[in-house]
Amino acid sequence: MDEAEDAFELRALQPDDSFTSMRAGHERFTPLKLFARKNAKKYEAENLARTYVVHDRVHKRSAAYVTLVCSEVTSGPELVREDGLHFPYDTYPAVKIARLLVDDRYRGQGLGVHLVNFAQGIAKAEICPAIGCRFVVVDSKAESIKFYERCGFTLVDTGENRARLEPVMYLDLHKAQ
Ligand SMILES: CC(C)(COP(=O)(O)OP(=O)(O)OC[C@H]1O[C@@H](n2cnc3c(N)ncnc32)[C@H](O)[C@@H]1OP(=O)(O)O)[C@@H](O)C(=O)NCCC(=O)NCCS
C-alpha cells in the first residue's frame, strides 16, 4: 500500500463510490460484494455502520472496503489474555469488522492488512479515548483465519467456534501496539 500511495486512496465511503465492477472471486464472497453495492450507503445514512473504501485512482474504481460497527464480546474461559489469565467481566465493548473485501484483482498487495490495521487504528485512537473499547472482533471466513492471525487476531478456542462457517476471532487492544 505504501509503495502505491499515489494509485490508492483510503477514504470514507462517498456518495458516488461504485462497487458494480468489484470482483469478489469465489461465489462464497458474493454477499460481501452485494452488501457494498446495495447496503453500505443505506447503513451509512442510518448510522448503522461506517464503510471505508480503497479507491483505485488509476482505474477509477473501488479496490477494497471495510465496514465497521459497534459490538460487544461475551467473555468466558475460551477468551484468554496475553498473560494467560482470563477476562474477569462478562462482556466487553468492541469494534467489529463487519465486512472486509479486497477485489480479487488486488489481492496479495497488502490492502487487506492495511484495512485491518486502519480499523485497529480507529478503535485505538478514536473509540478507546472517547468511550472505551477493549477488542476488535471479526466473524472470519474459515479460509481467512490465517490472514487474521497474520494481523494479530486470535481464534476463540472452542470446538463449537472452530466448527462455525464464520468463526469468531478477537484482537485485544490492550496488548496491540
Ligand atoms: C482475506 C483478504 C481480505 C486478504 O486481503 P489481501 O489484500 O489479499 O491480503 P494482504 O495482501 O494484505 O495479505 C497480507 C498477508 O496475509 C496473507 N494472506 C492473505 N490472505 C490469506 C489467506 N486467505 N490465507 C492465508 N494467508 C493469507 C498474505 O499471504 C500476506 O502474508 P505475507 O505478508 O506474509 O506475505 C482477501 O483475500 C479477501 O477479500 N478475501 C475474500 C473475503 C474475505 O475472506 N474477507 C474476510 C472475512 S470477512
The ligand as an SDF file (V2000), in Angstrom:
LIG
                    3D

 48 50  0  0  0  0  0  0  0  0999 V2000
   -8.7500  -12.1030    3.1490 C   0  0  0  0  0  0  0  0  0  0  0  0
   -8.4680  -10.8730    2.2770 C   0  0  0  0  0  0  0  0  0  0  0  0
   -9.1890   -9.6710    2.8910 C   0  0  0  0  0  0  0  0  0  0  0  0
   -6.9580  -10.6280    2.2770 C   0  0  0  0  0  0  0  0  0  0  0  0
   -6.7050   -9.4540    1.5380 O   0  0  0  0  0  0  0  0  0  0  0  0
   -5.3370   -9.2370    0.7440 P   0  0  0  0  0  0  0  0  0  0  0  0
   -5.2470   -7.8180    0.3700 O   0  0  0  0  0  0  0  0  0  0  0  0
   -5.2050  -10.2310   -0.3370 O   0  0  0  0  0  0  0  0  0  0  0  0
   -4.2660   -9.5910    1.8780 O   0  0  0  0  0  0  0  0  0  0  0  0
   -2.8250   -8.9590    2.0400 P   0  0  0  0  0  0  0  0  0  0  0  0
   -2.1870   -8.7550    0.7030 O   0  0  0  0  0  0  0  0  0  0  0  0
   -2.9100   -7.7610    2.9170 O   0  0  0  0  0  0  0  0  0  0  0  0
   -2.0960  -10.1780    2.7620 O   0  0  0  0  0  0  0  0  0  0  0  0
   -1.3640   -9.9900    3.9150 C   0  0  0  0  0  0  0  0  0  0  0  0
   -0.7930  -11.3090    4.3490 C   0  0  0  0  0  0  0  0  0  0  0  0
   -1.8130  -12.2480    4.6120 O   0  0  0  0  0  0  0  0  0  0  0  0
   -1.6170  -13.4160    3.8160 C   0  0  0  0  0  0  0  0  0  0  0  0
   -2.9440  -13.8630    3.3810 N   0  0  0  0  0  0  0  0  0  0  0  0
   -3.8580  -13.1500    2.6810 C   0  0  0  0  0  0  0  0  0  0  0  0
   -4.9700  -13.8940    2.5030 N   0  0  0  0  0  0  0  0  0  0  0  0
   -4.7280  -15.0710    3.1000 C   0  0  0  0  0  0  0  0  0  0  0  0
   -5.4930  -16.2500    3.2730 C   0  0  0  0  0  0  0  0  0  0  0  0
   -6.7390  -16.3610    2.8010 N   0  0  0  0  0  0  0  0  0  0  0  0
   -4.9270  -17.2880    3.9560 N   0  0  0  0  0  0  0  0  0  0  0  0
   -3.6780  -17.1930    4.4530 C   0  0  0  0  0  0  0  0  0  0  0  0
   -2.9120  -16.0950    4.3230 N   0  0  0  0  0  0  0  0  0  0  0  0
   -3.4330  -15.0650    3.6590 C   0  0  0  0  0  0  0  0  0  0  0  0
   -0.7570  -12.9490    2.6470 C   0  0  0  0  0  0  0  0  0  0  0  0
   -0.0170  -14.0350    2.1150 O   0  0  0  0  0  0  0  0  0  0  0  0
    0.1200  -11.9430    3.3130 C   0  0  0  0  0  0  0  0  0  0  0  0
    1.1520  -12.5600    4.0630 O   0  0  0  0  0  0  0  0  0  0  0  0
    2.6840  -12.0420    3.9600 P   0  0  0  0  0  0  0  0  0  0  0  0
    2.6580  -10.5810    4.2780 O   0  0  0  0  0  0  0  0  0  0  0  0
    3.3820  -12.8690    4.9810 O   0  0  0  0  0  0  0  0  0  0  0  0
    3.0740  -12.2960    2.5570 O   0  0  0  0  0  0  0  0  0  0  0  0
   -8.9160  -11.0850    0.8030 C   0  0  0  0  0  0  0  0  0  0  0  0
   -8.3220  -12.2700    0.3240 O   0  0  0  0  0  0  0  0  0  0  0  0
  -10.4200  -11.1720    0.6190 C   0  0  0  0  0  0  0  0  0  0  0  0
  -11.0860  -10.1690    0.4000 O   0  0  0  0  0  0  0  0  0  0  0  0
  -10.9790  -12.4110    0.7060 N   0  0  0  0  0  0  0  0  0  0  0  0
  -12.3880  -12.6430    0.4660 C   0  0  0  0  0  0  0  0  0  0  0  0
  -13.2790  -12.0660    1.5560 C   0  0  0  0  0  0  0  0  0  0  0  0
  -12.8300  -12.3940    2.9600 C   0  0  0  0  0  0  0  0  0  0  0  0
  -12.4060  -13.5030    3.2820 O   0  0  0  0  0  0  0  0  0  0  0  0
  -12.9270  -11.3860    3.8420 N   0  0  0  0  0  0  0  0  0  0  0  0
  -12.5150  -11.5030    5.2320 C   0  0  0  0  0  0  0  0  0  0  0  0
  -13.5550  -12.1210    6.0880 C   0  0  0  0  0  0  0  0  0  0  0  0
  -14.9690  -11.0740    6.2940 S   0  0  0  0  0  0  0  0  0  0  0  0
  1  2  1  0
  2  3  1  0
  2  4  1  0
  2 36  1  0
  4  5  1  0
  5  6  1  0
  6  7  2  0
  6  8  1  0
  6  9  1  0
  9 10  1  0
 10 11  2  0
 10 12  1  0
 10 13  1  0
 13 14  1  0
 14 15  1  0
 15 16  1  0
 15 30  1  0
 16 17  1  0
 17 18  1  0
 17 28  1  0
 18 19  1  0
 18 27  1  0
 19 20  2  0
 20 21  1  0
 21 22  1  0
 21 27  2  0
 22 23  1  0
 22 24  2  0
 24 25  1  0
 25 26  2  0
 26 27  1  0
 28 29  1  0
 28 30  1  0
 30 31  1  0
 31 32  1  0
 32 33  2  0
 32 34  1  0
 32 35  1  0
 36 37  1  0
 36 38  1  0
 38 39  2  0
 38 40  1  0
 40 41  1  0
 41 42  1  0
 42 43  1  0
 43 44  2  0
 43 45  1  0
 45 46  1  0
 46 47  1  0
 47 48  1  0
M  END
$$$$
